[in-house]
């Protein structure tokens, strides 16, 4: 039977462990994780401090490597890649959004969004066009020349999201993307992520401590003591159901 690309697993963990330190000082952050993620899913990753969720996200983002087990991305064994190969995977397939926005303070919104393309060596005209498109997609058309100091927290996070998607990644990894925002702006950012997930088929993996934000996701994974304690479908937040798909 032929399996469509939509049905294939984009990401797989098989028996993933991560140990920090050696001997009596060793700490096992992950203790044999198994996980399968399909293209187009929207996952919330939750759990208390020290549960292993951040370690799992770092491995998913190719920012860290497992101590043992297999990590497959589109069928490629990432645990066998060297540092440069993992960097290429990040650059070409992954986008990152952080709680603290991580924008360059003295550069414009457009220049911030262009950074990943600059690192790729793209021509200036290509960078300018792609950055403007990404800013328009996140609702900041006309704000290209504003610096972060001239933007609200919600607008700064939109710039950060535009920067993350300007390379057309398969996966968007969001680490507490609403952690520095008030309730209204948090819901606006989550509605934006829902639209990107639906319209662009971007797989979104989000770490959050906030159940209200996890409601927007289609699946919630709970980590406890280095293991997945619960993995199940989530019910979309009532507001998320009203987000237009086109």
HELIX and SHEET records of a PDB file:
HELIX    1   1 UNK A   23  UNK A   25  5                                   3    
HELIX    2   2 UNK A   53  UNK A   60  1                                   8    
HELIX    3   3 UNK A   78  UNK A   80  5                                   3    
HELIX    4   4 UNK A   83  UNK A   93  1                                  11    
HELIX    5   5 UNK A  109  UNK A  120  1                                  12    
HELIX    6   6 UNK A  124  UNK A  137  1                                  14    
HELIX    7   7 UNK A  148  UNK A  150  5                                   3    
HELIX    8   8 UNK A  153  UNK A  165  1                                  13    
HELIX    9   9 UNK A  183  UNK A  200  1                                  18    
HELIX   10  10 UNK A  211  UNK A  214  1                                   4    
HELIX   11  11 UNK A  238  UNK A  241  1                                   4    
SHEET    1   A 4 UNK A  27  UNK A  38  0                                        
SHEET    2   A 4 UNK A   9  UNK A  20 -1                                        
SHEET    3   A 4 UNK A  68  UNK A  73 -1                                        
SHEET    4   A 4 UNK A  76  UNK A  77 -1                                        
SHEET    1   B 6 UNK A  94  UNK A  98  0                                        
SHEET    2   B 6 UNK A 171  UNK A 175  1                                        
SHEET    3   B 6 UNK A 203  UNK A 207  1                                        
SHEET    4   B 6 UNK A  42  UNK A  47  1                                        
SHEET    5   B 6 UNK A 219  UNK A 224  1                                        
SHEET    6   B 6 UNK A 227  UNK A 233 -1                                        
END                                                                             
